[in-house]
């Protein structure tokens, strides 16, 4: 069994894989050594991998270092994709992992992976597993928060899908700007990339994947745990 850990901007995601099969998954804001020991007692792992986008590491990593030789994903880690990126040291580890997840799920096919969380990343890998790069944009919650924090009068709102394109109040105008804005950005990106690169499969992943999977008017697949699957594949690739 493999332990896979993704430390994102907002959440810690942990998963247990037996070979390629996911058998346990949880998403938390904090995690302790005691919780980790209880998890491993239930699922006796043999190796572990982590992806961490934060500047600091959680304390329980020390326990994994001592007992399981934790593999920390970095730009030096061997991965089953060819990275064509001008600054590989600054390439987000989560972006590498989702691309690996895409080529494992859809081998020999070009893919666009859109990871929707605090930030939204768009990444492209071709049918020969060559990664070309992509874009980074603010996610829906970040857009709503930015409108509140960088103005003097606009309120802090929760997201809401309004079927009508035009907002009829400040509240609906802001919600539409955030939610419709993300929806239309995704749709236009897929259309433009397909025009430039040709036929491809599009996968939405991340915390908001299911939410936007319901409202995006494009042919897409939704896999919220694609990143975890990619990390598991990278761990096996390095074993």
Secondary structure, 3 states (H helix, E strand, C coil): CEEEEEECCCCEEEEEEECCEEEEEEEECCCCHHHHHHHHHHCCCCEEEEEECCCCCCCHHHHHHHHHCCEECCCCCCCCCEECCCCHHHCCHHHHHHHHHHHHHCCCCCEEEEEECCEEEEEEECCCCEEEEEEEEECHHHHHHHHHHCCCCCCCCCCCCCCCCCCCCHHHHHHHHHHHHHHHHHHHHHHHHHHHHCCCEEEEECCCHHHHHCCCCCCCEECCCHHHHHHHHHHHHCC
